[in-house]
Amino acid sequence: MTNNTLQNRRWIIAGIFSAFILLYIIRLFSLQIIETKYKAGAESNALLKKTIFPPRGLIYDRNNTLLVYNKPAYDIVLIMREIHDLDTLSLCESLNITKSRFIERIAEIKDRRLNIGYSSYTPQVFMTQLNSEDIATFQQNMYKYHGFYVQNRTLREYTFPNAAHIFGSIGEVSWNDIEKDSYYRQGDYSGRDGVEYTYEKSLRGKKGIEILLRDSKGRIKGKYRDGEMDDPPVAGSNLQLTIDIQLQRIGEELLNGKIGSAVAIEPKTGEILAMITNPGYDPSILVGRVRSKNYTSLVTDPTKPLMNRATQATYSPGSTFKPIQALACLELGGITEKTMFGCSGKVSTPIKCTHSHGSPVTLLNAIEQSCNPYFWQAFRSTIEKDGYGTKNVLFKDNYQKWADVMNSFGLGQRFEDTDIYEQQRGNIPTQNYFNRYFGETGWRALTIRSLSIGQGEILITPLQLANTMAIIANSGYYITPHLNKNDTMLLRKHETAVDTSHFAIVNEGMWRVFEYGTGRYHKIDSLSMCGKTGTVQNNHGKDHSLFVGFAPRENPVIAIAVVVENAGFGATWAAPIASLMMEQYIKGYIKRKDLFERISKAELNPNVKKR
C-alpha cells in the first residue's frame, strides 16, 4: 500500500515537472517564432533591412519612340524606437514642412487605425516622392536625425505632354490593395488607371532587400555578410504600345479648344493607333508631391478632363450608323442591293430628309446622300417583313435578329478581352426595354423609327464607332481593339453576323461619300477613301459633329471615328479632323497646312482651356 502511494506521488511530481518544461518550451516558441515583434526588435538592433525599389518598365510607342521613363525620387522613412535627441525645428526646416505637420504626421504613423501594420521596430514612411532639390538639405544634415533614413525610388517622367488617358497615373496603394496583394506595403505606389494599371504586375518589377549591419550604438557599419544575404531588385518589363505618338499629338492639337474625342485603329490587327480625348491634361501634373493638389483640380473641373471620352462617353451615332444599318437590313432580307425607295425631301414623313437629291433612291445613293427616308423604310421592311403576327411575335423575332446583328458589331457591350481600362457599353435597346416602356403590343417599327437613322435609344462610344469602321474595312470581322503591341490579339478574331458578300456595296457607298458626297471637300489627293459624316441632334445644345471612315479603300491601314460635341455639321469639323489624321498616318506629314491651322486654332467651347 505504501509503495503504491509513493509510486503515485512520483508520477505526479514527474507530471508537474513535465508540464513546467512543456510550458517553458511553448513560451520560447511563442517568443522566438510567433511573436515577431521581439524577433524584429532583436534583429533591428543589429541589422537594418532597406527596401530597394525597382525601376518601373519603360513605355514605348509602336515605332519605338520612348514615351514614359523614370527619374530618381526619394522617400524619408523612420524607425520610431531609434529616434532620440531630435532637433525637430532643424528637421522641419530641412524638409520644408511646419512643426505642426511633423507632429500630425508622427501621430498618423502611430495611429493603428490609419497605419494597421505599425511597429516601432520597423521602417515607417514619413514623406514620399521628394526630388533631388527637396532632399539636398536633409541629406547634408542626416547625421543629426537619428532614426531617419533616405529610401530611393523613382517617379514617372514623360517625353510628351500627350496621351495621359492611355498611360494612366501612379498613386499610393490603399489598404484594400495591400490586403489583395502581399507585394505591397504601406507607402508603396502602383498604377491607378490606364496601361499603368492594366500592366501593373509586369511594369512594377520585383522589390529587393539590402541588409546593413549596425554597431552597438545603432550606426551603420556596412553590408551584412558583404551583401551575401541581399536580394537585388528586378526592373519592371518594358511595354510597347500600339499608338503612334505623332498621330496622337496631331489629333490632340486638332481637338484643342473643343470637347470631343477621336479613335484610330489599324483594321487588320485591332491595334489602336491613337485614342484622343479633350479636354485632357499633361500626364506630368499627376506625378510626385503635386499629384494630390492637381488631381483635386481636375476632379472639380466642370469640363471633366479626367473622363476618357473615347471609351466612356456615349453618343447617338446619327448618320454614321447608316452603313451598319444597311448591312443589317441586307443580311436580314429587308432590302437588296437593287431596292429603291421614294424620298420627298424635307416634306418626307414620318422622317424628313435633310438633303436635296433625286427620287427614287438606291442604296448607293442613300449612303452617299445620307437619305433618312431610305433608311427608315429599309428598317421597317426588315423588322416588319413578316407583319406583326399574334401579339407582335414575328415582328419581335425580327427585331431581336436586328439587335443580334448590332451586338455582333461590338455595340451595346464592352470589349471584354481588351486591355483598355475603362469602357461604357453603350446601348442597343432590348425588347424588354420597349415592352416595359410601350407595353407588350404597344410598339412597332413606326414607334421606334428613330433607330433607323441612329438616333433615339441607340448609344455608341467613339471606340465602338471606330471599330465598326475596322469591321467594314475588313469585310466582316474585327480583332479586339487593344493597346499592347506585343499581345497576341490576332487570335481574338470576332466574326459579325453579316455575310461578307454584303460589304462591297456599303464600301462603295462610303467611297462615294468622299468622291461626290459630304466628305468630298476633305478628300486627300490621289488617295481612295471611304467615310460617312453625321450631324447628331443634341438635347443639351448645338448638334454634335461626327465622322467615321477608313483609308485607303483597298487594303485599309487606318479606321477612324471623330466626335466634336456641340460643333454643328459633321462635314464642317469632324470630317476635316479625321481626314487630317488619316493624311498624317498614311503620308507621314500634313500637306494641307492652312486647313490644319484653321481647325487646330478654332475654339468651339469657351469653357475648355487650350493646352
C-alpha positions as CSV (number, residue, x, y, z in Angstrom):
1,M,0.0,0.0,0.0
2,T,2.8,2.4,1.0
3,N,4.7,1.5,-2.1
4,N,1.7,2.3,-4.3
5,T,1.3,5.7,-2.7
6,L,5.0,6.6,-3.2
7,Q,4.7,5.3,-6.8
8,N,1.7,7.6,-7.4
9,R,3.5,10.6,-5.9
10,R,6.5,10.1,-8.1
11,W,4.3,10.1,-11.2
12,I,2.5,13.3,-10.0
13,I,5.8,15.1,-9.4
14,A,7.2,13.9,-12.8
15,G,4.0,15.2,-14.4
16,I,4.3,18.6,-12.8
17,F,7.9,18.9,-13.9
18,S,7.0,17.8,-17.4
19,A,4.2,20.4,-17.5
20,F,6.6,23.2,-16.5
21,I,9.1,22.1,-19.1
22,L,6.3,22.0,-21.8
23,L,5.0,25.5,-20.9
24,Y,8.6,26.8,-21.0
25,I,9.1,25.3,-24.5
26,I,5.8,26.7,-25.7
27,R,6.7,30.2,-24.4
28,L,10.1,30.1,-26.0
29,F,8.5,29.1,-29.3
30,S,5.9,31.9,-29.0
31,L,8.6,34.5,-28.3
32,Q,11.0,33.4,-31.0
33,I,8.7,32.2,-33.7
34,I,5.1,33.5,-33.3
35,E,5.6,36.9,-31.7
36,T,7.6,38.5,-34.5
37,K,7.9,41.9,-32.7
38,Y,10.5,40.5,-30.4
39,K,12.4,39.0,-33.3
40,A,12.1,42.2,-35.2
41,G,13.3,44.2,-32.2
42,A,16.3,41.9,-31.8
43,E,17.1,42.0,-35.5
44,S,16.7,45.8,-35.7
45,N,19.3,46.2,-33.0
46,A,21.9,44.6,-35.2
47,L,20.5,44.9,-38.8
48,L,18.7,47.4,-41.0
49,K,16.7,46.0,-43.8
50,K,16.3,48.5,-46.6
51,T,13.8,48.0,-49.4
52,I,15.3,48.6,-52.8
53,F,12.5,49.7,-55.2
54,P,13.0,48.6,-58.8
55,P,12.6,51.0,-61.7
56,R,9.3,50.6,-63.5
57,G,9.3,49.3,-67.0
58,L,9.6,51.9,-69.8
59,I,6.8,52.6,-72.2
60,Y,7.4,53.0,-76.0
61,D,5.1,53.7,-78.9
62,R,4.7,51.4,-82.0
63,N,7.8,53.0,-83.6
64,N,10.0,52.5,-80.5
65,T,9.8,56.2,-79.5
66,L,10.3,56.4,-75.7
67,L,7.2,57.8,-74.1
68,V,7.4,57.1,-70.4
69,Y,10.6,56.7,-68.4
70,N,11.9,57.2,-64.8
71,K,13.6,59.8,-62.8
72,P,15.1,59.5,-59.3
73,A,13.0,60.3,-56.3
74,Y,13.3,59.7,-52.5
75,D,11.3,58.8,-49.5
76,I,12.0,59.7,-45.9
77,V,11.5,56.7,-43.6
78,L,11.9,56.5,-39.9
79,I,12.2,53.8,-37.2
80,M,10.3,55.2,-34.2
81,R,12.3,53.5,-31.5
82,E,15.6,54.8,-32.8
83,I,14.6,58.5,-32.7
84,H,16.3,60.4,-29.9
85,D,17.7,63.9,-29.2
86,L,15.8,65.1,-32.3
87,D,16.1,68.8,-33.3
88,T,12.6,69.0,-34.6
89,L,12.9,72.5,-35.9
90,S,16.0,71.7,-37.9
91,L,14.4,68.6,-39.4
92,C,11.3,70.6,-40.4
93,E,13.4,73.3,-42.0
94,S,15.5,70.8,-44.0
95,L,12.3,69.2,-45.3
96,N,10.4,72.5,-45.8
97,I,7.5,71.5,-43.5
98,T,5.9,73.0,-40.4
99,K,6.3,71.7,-36.9
100,S,2.6,71.1,-36.8
101,R,2.7,69.0,-39.9
102,F,5.6,67.0,-38.3
103,I,3.5,66.3,-35.2
104,E,0.5,65.5,-37.3
105,R,2.4,63.0,-39.4
106,I,4.0,61.3,-36.4
107,A,0.5,60.9,-34.9
108,E,-0.7,59.4,-38.2
109,I,2.1,56.9,-38.3
110,K,1.4,55.7,-34.7
111,D,-2.4,55.5,-35.2
112,R,-3.0,51.8,-35.8
113,R,-6.4,52.6,-37.3
114,L,-4.7,54.5,-40.1
115,N,-1.5,52.5,-40.1
116,I,-2.6,49.0,-39.4
117,G,0.9,47.5,-39.7
118,Y,2.6,49.9,-37.4
119,S,5.6,48.8,-35.4
120,S,8.2,50.9,-33.6
121,Y,10.9,48.4,-34.7
122,T,10.3,48.6,-38.5
123,P,10.8,51.4,-41.0
124,Q,7.7,53.6,-41.5
125,V,7.2,56.1,-44.4
126,F,7.3,59.7,-43.2
127,M,7.4,61.6,-46.5
128,T,7.3,60.3,-50.1
129,Q,8.4,61.3,-53.6
130,L,10.9,64.0,-52.9
131,N,13.1,65.1,-55.7
132,S,16.8,65.9,-55.5
133,E,16.3,69.5,-54.6
134,D,13.8,68.7,-51.9
135,I,16.1,66.3,-50.2
136,A,19.5,68.0,-50.6
137,T,19.5,69.9,-47.2
138,F,18.2,66.9,-45.4
139,Q,21.0,64.6,-46.7
140,Q,23.6,67.1,-45.6
141,N,22.3,67.0,-42.0
142,M,21.0,63.5,-41.8
143,Y,23.6,62.5,-39.2
144,K,21.7,64.7,-36.7
145,Y,18.4,63.0,-37.2
146,H,18.8,59.6,-35.6
147,G,16.2,57.1,-36.8
148,F,15.5,58.9,-40.1
149,Y,16.7,57.4,-43.4
150,V,16.5,58.1,-47.1
151,Q,14.9,55.5,-49.3
152,N,15.5,55.6,-53.1
153,R,12.7,55.2,-55.6
154,T,11.7,56.5,-59.0
155,L,9.0,58.8,-60.4
156,R,7.5,58.8,-63.9
157,E,8.7,61.2,-66.5
158,Y,7.1,61.8,-69.9
159,T,8.7,62.6,-73.2
160,F,5.5,64.3,-74.5
161,P,2.6,66.1,-72.7
162,N,0.1,63.8,-74.5
163,A,-1.8,60.5,-74.2
164,A,-2.5,61.0,-70.4
165,H,-5.6,58.8,-70.5
166,I,-3.8,56.0,-72.3
167,F,-0.9,56.0,-69.9
168,G,-2.8,56.5,-66.7
169,S,-1.1,57.5,-63.5
170,I,0.7,56.2,-60.4
171,G,-0.8,56.6,-56.9
172,E,-0.3,55.4,-53.4
173,V,-1.8,52.0,-52.6
174,S,-4.7,51.6,-50.3
175,W,-5.2,49.1,-47.5
176,N,-7.5,47.2,-49.8
177,D,-4.7,46.9,-52.4
178,I,-2.3,45.7,-49.6
179,E,-4.8,43.1,-48.5
180,K,-5.3,41.8,-52.1
181,D,-1.6,41.6,-52.9
182,S,1.1,40.8,-50.4
183,Y,3.7,42.5,-52.7
184,Y,2.6,45.9,-51.4
185,R,3.4,47.7,-48.2
186,Q,2.1,51.0,-46.8
187,G,3.7,53.8,-48.8
188,D,4.1,51.8,-52.0
189,Y,2.8,53.1,-55.3
190,S,1.0,51.3,-58.1
191,G,-0.8,52.1,-61.4
192,R,-4.2,53.6,-60.7
193,D,-5.6,53.7,-64.3
194,G,-4.7,53.3,-68.0
195,V,-2.0,50.9,-69.0
196,E,-0.1,51.6,-65.8
197,Y,-3.0,49.8,-64.0
198,T,-3.6,47.1,-66.6
199,Y,0.0,46.1,-66.8
200,E,0.9,46.9,-63.2
201,K,2.3,43.5,-62.3
202,S,4.7,43.4,-65.3
203,L,5.7,47.1,-65.1
204,R,6.4,47.2,-61.4
205,G,9.2,44.6,-61.3
206,K,10.3,43.0,-58.1
207,K,11.5,44.8,-55.0
208,G,14.9,44.0,-53.5
209,I,16.3,44.0,-50.0
210,E,19.6,45.4,-48.7
211,I,20.7,44.3,-45.3
212,L,23.0,46.7,-43.4
213,L,24.9,46.0,-40.2
214,R,24.8,48.3,-37.2
215,D,27.2,48.7,-34.3
216,S,26.1,48.8,-30.6
217,K,25.2,52.5,-31.0
218,G,23.0,51.8,-34.0
219,R,25.4,53.3,-36.5
220,I,25.6,51.7,-40.0
221,K,28.8,49.8,-40.4
222,G,28.3,48.4,-43.8
223,K,26.7,45.5,-45.6
224,Y,25.8,42.4,-43.6
225,R,28.0,39.5,-44.6
226,D,29.3,41.6,-47.5
227,G,25.9,41.6,-49.2
228,E,25.6,37.9,-49.3
229,M,22.1,38.0,-47.9
230,D,20.9,40.9,-50.1
231,D,18.2,40.3,-52.7
232,P,18.7,42.6,-55.7
233,P,15.6,44.3,-57.3
234,V,14.4,43.2,-60.7
235,A,13.4,46.0,-63.1
236,G,9.9,46.1,-64.5
237,S,9.3,44.8,-68.0
238,N,9.1,47.4,-70.8
239,L,5.8,47.9,-72.6
240,Q,5.5,48.7,-76.3
241,L,2.1,50.4,-77.1
242,T,0.3,50.3,-80.4
243,I,-0.1,54.0,-80.6
244,D,1.7,56.3,-83.0
245,I,2.7,59.2,-80.8
246,Q,3.0,61.6,-83.7
247,L,-0.6,60.8,-84.8
248,Q,-1.7,61.1,-81.1
249,R,-0.1,64.6,-80.9
250,I,-1.7,65.8,-84.2
251,G,-5.1,64.6,-83.0
252,E,-4.8,66.3,-79.7
253,E,-3.8,69.6,-81.5
254,L,-6.8,69.3,-83.8
255,L,-9.2,68.8,-80.9
256,N,-7.6,71.6,-78.8
257,G,-10.3,74.1,-77.7
258,K,-13.1,71.7,-78.3
259,I,-14.9,68.9,-76.4
260,G,-14.7,65.6,-78.1
261,S,-12.6,62.6,-79.0
262,A,-11.0,60.6,-81.8
263,V,-10.1,56.9,-82.1
264,A,-7.9,55.5,-84.9
265,I,-7.5,51.7,-85.3
266,E,-5.4,49.6,-87.7
267,P,-8.2,47.3,-89.1
268,K,-6.3,44.1,-89.7
269,T,-4.7,44.0,-86.2
270,G,-7.1,45.9,-84.0
271,E,-4.2,48.0,-82.8
272,I,-5.2,51.4,-81.5
273,L,-3.1,54.0,-83.4
274,A,-4.5,57.0,-81.4
275,M,-7.0,57.5,-78.7
276,I,-7.7,61.1,-78.1
277,T,-10.0,62.8,-75.6
278,N,-10.4,66.5,-75.0
279,P,-10.3,68.3,-72.6
280,G,-7.3,66.3,-71.4
281,Y,-4.2,67.1,-69.3
282,D,-0.5,66.8,-69.3
283,P,0.3,63.5,-67.6
284,S,3.3,65.0,-65.7
285,I,1.0,67.0,-63.4
286,L,-0.1,63.8,-61.7
287,V,3.4,62.9,-60.6
288,G,5.1,63.3,-57.2
289,R,4.0,65.6,-54.4
290,V,1.9,67.8,-56.7
291,R,-0.3,64.9,-57.6
292,S,-2.9,65.4,-54.9
293,K,-3.4,69.1,-55.5
294,N,-3.6,68.7,-59.3
295,Y,-5.9,65.7,-59.1
296,T,-8.4,67.6,-57.0
297,S,-8.3,70.5,-59.5
298,L,-9.0,68.0,-62.4
299,V,-11.8,66.3,-60.4
300,T,-13.6,69.7,-59.8
301,D,-13.1,71.0,-63.4
302,P,-16.6,71.1,-64.9
303,T,-15.3,70.1,-68.3
304,K,-14.3,66.7,-66.9
305,P,-10.7,66.3,-68.2
306,L,-10.3,63.1,-66.2
307,M,-13.1,61.4,-68.3
308,N,-11.8,59.4,-71.2
309,R,-14.5,60.4,-73.7
310,A,-13.1,58.0,-76.3
311,T,-14.2,55.0,-74.2
312,Q,-16.6,56.4,-71.6
313,A,-18.7,58.9,-73.4
314,T,-21.8,57.6,-75.4
315,Y,-23.5,59.3,-78.3
316,S,-26.3,58.8,-80.7
317,P,-24.3,57.9,-83.8
318,G,-26.8,59.6,-86.2
319,S,-25.9,59.2,-89.9
320,T,-22.6,57.4,-89.1
321,F,-24.8,54.5,-88.2
322,K,-26.3,54.2,-91.7
323,P,-23.6,51.9,-93.1
324,I,-24.2,49.4,-90.2
325,Q,-27.9,49.8,-90.7
326,A,-27.5,49.0,-94.4
327,L,-25.6,45.8,-93.6
328,A,-28.1,44.6,-91.1
329,C,-31.0,45.2,-93.5
330,L,-29.2,43.4,-96.3
331,E,-28.4,40.4,-94.1
332,L,-31.9,40.1,-92.7
333,G,-33.5,40.4,-96.1
334,G,-35.3,43.7,-95.6
335,I,-33.6,45.1,-98.7
336,T,-31.3,44.0,-101.6
337,E,-28.6,45.9,-103.4
338,K,-31.3,46.9,-106.0
339,T,-34.0,48.0,-103.6
340,M,-35.3,51.6,-104.2
341,F,-37.4,53.8,-102.1
342,G,-39.0,57.2,-102.7
343,C,-37.9,60.3,-101.0
344,S,-39.9,63.6,-100.8
345,G,-37.1,65.6,-99.4
346,K,-37.9,67.9,-96.5
347,V,-41.6,67.1,-96.6
348,S,-41.0,63.3,-96.3
349,T,-42.9,61.6,-93.4
350,P,-42.6,60.2,-90.8
351,I,-38.9,61.1,-91.1
352,K,-37.9,64.0,-93.3
353,C,-34.7,64.2,-95.4
354,T,-32.1,66.8,-94.7
355,H,-30.6,66.7,-98.2
356,S,-31.9,67.5,-101.7
357,H,-31.5,64.7,-104.2
358,G,-33.4,62.8,-106.8
359,S,-36.1,60.1,-106.2
360,P,-36.4,57.1,-106.1
361,V,-33.2,56.4,-104.2
362,T,-30.9,53.3,-104.4
363,L,-28.8,52.0,-101.5
364,L,-25.7,53.6,-103.0
365,N,-27.4,56.9,-103.4
366,A,-28.8,56.6,-99.9
367,I,-25.4,56.2,-98.3
368,E,-23.8,58.9,-100.5
369,Q,-26.6,61.4,-99.9
370,S,-27.4,60.3,-96.3
371,C,-31.1,59.9,-97.2
372,N,-33.1,59.5,-93.9
373,P,-36.3,58.2,-95.6
374,Y,-34.5,55.4,-97.3
375,F,-33.1,54.0,-94.1
376,W,-36.4,54.4,-92.3
377,Q,-38.1,52.4,-95.0
378,A,-35.3,49.8,-95.1
379,F,-35.5,49.4,-91.3
380,R,-39.3,49.0,-91.4
381,S,-39.1,46.5,-94.2
382,T,-36.6,44.5,-92.2
383,I,-38.3,44.2,-88.9
384,E,-41.9,44.2,-90.3
385,K,-41.3,41.9,-93.3
386,D,-43.4,39.2,-91.6
387,G,-46.1,41.6,-90.4
388,Y,-47.0,41.7,-86.7
389,G,-48.2,38.2,-86.0
390,T,-50.0,37.2,-82.9
391,K,-49.1,39.7,-80.2
392,N,-46.2,41.0,-82.4
393,V,-44.3,37.7,-82.0
394,L,-43.0,37.7,-85.6
395,F,-42.2,41.4,-85.5
396,K,-40.3,41.0,-82.2
397,D,-38.4,38.0,-83.6
398,N,-37.1,40.1,-86.4
399,Y,-36.3,43.0,-84.1
400,Q,-34.3,40.5,-82.0
401,K,-32.4,39.4,-85.1
402,W,-31.7,43.0,-85.9
403,A,-30.4,43.6,-82.4
404,D,-28.2,40.5,-82.5
405,V,-26.6,41.8,-85.7
406,M,-25.8,45.1,-83.9
407,N,-24.3,43.2,-81.0
408,S,-22.1,41.2,-83.3
409,F,-20.5,44.5,-84.3
410,G,-19.5,45.0,-80.7
411,L,-22.3,47.5,-80.0
412,G,-24.2,47.6,-76.7
413,Q,-21.4,45.8,-74.9
414,R,-17.9,46.3,-73.6
415,F,-14.9,44.7,-75.2
416,E,-14.2,42.1,-72.5
417,D,-11.0,40.7,-74.0
418,T,-9.2,44.1,-74.3
419,D,-6.6,45.9,-72.2
420,I,-8.4,49.2,-72.3
421,Y,-9.0,50.2,-68.7
422,E,-12.4,51.9,-68.7
423,Q,-15.3,51.5,-71.1
424,Q,-19.0,52.2,-71.3
425,R,-21.2,49.5,-73.0
426,G,-23.4,52.0,-74.9
427,N,-26.9,50.8,-75.7
428,I,-28.7,48.7,-78.3
429,P,-32.3,48.7,-76.8
430,T,-33.7,45.3,-76.0
431,Q,-37.3,44.0,-76.5
432,N,-37.8,44.1,-72.7
433,Y,-37.0,47.8,-72.7
434,F,-39.7,48.6,-75.3
435,N,-42.1,46.1,-73.7
436,R,-41.8,47.9,-70.3
437,Y,-42.0,51.4,-72.0
438,F,-44.8,50.8,-74.5
439,G,-46.4,47.6,-73.4
440,E,-46.2,44.1,-75.0
441,T,-48.2,45.1,-78.1
442,G,-47.8,48.9,-78.0
443,W,-44.8,49.2,-80.2
444,R,-43.8,48.6,-83.9
445,A,-41.4,50.0,-86.5
446,L,-43.1,53.4,-86.5
447,T,-42.9,53.6,-82.7
448,I,-39.1,53.1,-82.8
449,R,-38.4,54.8,-86.1
450,S,-35.6,56.9,-84.7
451,L,-33.4,53.8,-84.5
452,S,-33.4,53.6,-88.3
453,I,-31.2,56.7,-88.5
454,G,-29.0,56.2,-85.5
455,Q,-31.0,58.3,-83.0
456,G,-33.3,57.5,-80.1
457,E,-32.1,54.9,-77.6
458,I,-29.0,53.9,-79.6
459,L,-25.8,55.0,-77.8
460,I,-22.3,54.2,-79.1
461,T,-18.8,55.1,-77.8
462,P,-16.2,56.6,-80.2
463,L,-14.1,53.4,-79.7
464,Q,-17.1,51.3,-80.8
465,L,-17.7,53.6,-83.8
466,A,-14.0,53.3,-84.9
467,N,-14.3,49.5,-84.5
468,T,-17.3,49.4,-86.8
469,M,-15.2,51.0,-89.5
470,A,-12.5,48.4,-89.0
471,I,-15.2,45.8,-89.5
472,I,-16.3,47.3,-92.8
473,A,-12.7,47.7,-93.9
474,N,-12.2,44.0,-93.1
475,S,-15.4,43.0,-94.8
476,G,-17.0,41.4,-91.7
477,Y,-14.6,40.8,-88.8
478,Y,-12.6,42.7,-86.2
479,I,-9.7,42.0,-83.9
480,T,-10.4,43.2,-80.4
481,P,-9.1,46.8,-80.1
482,H,-6.1,46.9,-77.8
483,L,-3.0,48.9,-76.7
484,N,-0.2,46.3,-76.2
485,K,1.8,45.9,-79.4
486,N,3.2,42.6,-78.3
487,D,0.0,40.9,-77.3
488,T,-1.2,38.0,-79.4
489,M,-4.5,39.6,-80.2
490,L,-4.8,38.3,-83.7
491,L,-6.1,35.1,-82.1
492,R,-9.1,37.1,-80.8
493,K,-10.9,37.4,-84.1
494,H,-14.6,38.2,-84.0
495,E,-16.9,37.5,-87.0
496,T,-20.0,39.6,-87.4
497,A,-23.4,38.1,-88.2
498,V,-23.3,39.7,-91.7
499,D,-22.2,37.7,-94.7
500,T,-19.1,39.0,-96.3
501,S,-20.9,39.4,-99.7
502,H,-22.8,42.4,-98.3
503,F,-19.9,44.6,-97.5
504,A,-18.8,45.5,-101.1
505,I,-21.8,47.7,-101.8
506,V,-21.6,49.5,-98.4
507,N,-17.9,50.0,-99.0
508,E,-18.7,51.6,-102.4
509,G,-21.3,53.8,-100.9
510,M,-18.9,55.1,-98.3
511,W,-16.3,55.7,-101.1
512,R,-18.9,57.8,-102.9
513,V,-19.3,60.0,-99.8
514,F,-15.7,61.1,-100.3
515,E,-16.0,61.3,-104.1
516,Y,-19.3,63.0,-104.5
517,G,-21.0,63.5,-101.1
518,T,-20.5,65.4,-97.9
519,G,-16.9,64.3,-97.5
520,R,-15.6,65.4,-100.9
521,Y,-14.1,68.7,-99.7
522,H,-11.8,66.8,-97.4
523,K,-10.6,64.0,-99.7
524,I,-6.8,63.5,-99.7
525,D,-5.4,63.9,-103.2
526,S,-4.6,60.7,-105.1
527,L,-6.0,58.6,-102.2
528,S,-9.1,56.4,-102.4
529,M,-11.1,56.9,-99.1
530,C,-14.3,55.7,-97.5
531,G,-16.3,57.7,-94.9
532,K,-19.6,58.9,-93.5
533,T,-20.5,62.2,-91.9
534,G,-23.0,62.6,-89.1
535,T,-24.8,65.6,-87.6
536,V,-26.4,64.4,-84.4
537,Q,-29.3,66.1,-82.6
538,N,-28.4,67.0,-79.1
539,N,-31.0,67.9,-76.4
540,H,-28.4,70.0,-74.5
541,G,-27.3,72.4,-77.1
542,K,-25.9,72.6,-80.6
543,D,-25.7,69.4,-82.7
544,H,-22.7,67.1,-82.3
545,S,-20.4,66.8,-85.3
546,L,-19.4,63.1,-86.2
547,F,-17.3,61.4,-88.8
548,V,-16.3,57.7,-89.4
549,G,-14.2,56.3,-92.2
550,F,-11.1,54.3,-93.3
551,A,-8.4,54.6,-95.9
552,P,-7.1,53.6,-98.4
553,R,-10.2,51.9,-99.8
554,E,-8.1,48.9,-100.9
555,N,-6.0,47.3,-98.1
556,P,-7.0,49.9,-95.4
557,V,-4.4,50.8,-92.8
558,I,-6.4,53.2,-90.7
559,A,-10.1,53.3,-89.5
560,I,-11.2,56.3,-87.6
561,A,-14.1,57.9,-85.7
562,V,-14.2,61.5,-84.6
563,V,-16.8,63.2,-82.3
564,V,-16.8,67.0,-81.7
565,E,-19.5,68.0,-79.2
566,N,-21.8,71.0,-79.9
567,A,-20.0,71.8,-83.1
568,G,-22.7,71.5,-85.8
569,F,-22.3,69.7,-89.1
570,G,-20.2,66.6,-89.4
571,A,-18.7,67.8,-92.6
572,T,-17.5,71.1,-91.0
573,W,-15.5,69.8,-88.1
574,A,-15.3,66.0,-87.5
575,A,-14.6,65.2,-91.2
576,P,-11.6,67.5,-91.6
577,I,-10.1,66.3,-88.3
578,A,-10.4,62.7,-89.4
579,S,-9.0,63.5,-92.9
580,L,-6.0,65.3,-91.5
581,M,-5.3,62.5,-89.1
582,M,-5.5,59.9,-91.9
583,E,-3.2,62.1,-94.0
584,Q,-0.6,62.3,-91.2
585,Y,-0.7,58.5,-90.6
586,I,-0.6,57.4,-94.3
587,K,1.7,60.0,-95.7
588,G,3.7,60.8,-92.6
589,Y,3.1,64.6,-92.9
590,I,0.3,67.1,-93.4
591,K,0.3,68.9,-96.7
592,R,-2.9,70.9,-96.1
593,K,-1.3,73.4,-93.6
594,D,-4.0,76.0,-93.9
595,L,-6.7,73.6,-93.0
596,F,-4.7,72.2,-90.1
597,E,-4.1,75.7,-88.7
598,R,-7.8,76.7,-89.0
599,I,-9.1,73.6,-87.3
600,S,-6.4,73.4,-84.5
601,K,-6.8,77.1,-83.6
602,A,-10.6,77.1,-83.5
603,E,-12.1,77.4,-80.0
604,L,-15.6,76.0,-80.2
605,N,-16.2,75.8,-76.5
606,P,-15.2,78.8,-74.3
607,N,-15.1,76.6,-71.2
608,V,-12.3,74.5,-72.5
609,K,-8.8,75.6,-71.6
610,K,-6.4,75.4,-74.5
611,R,-3.2,73.4,-73.8
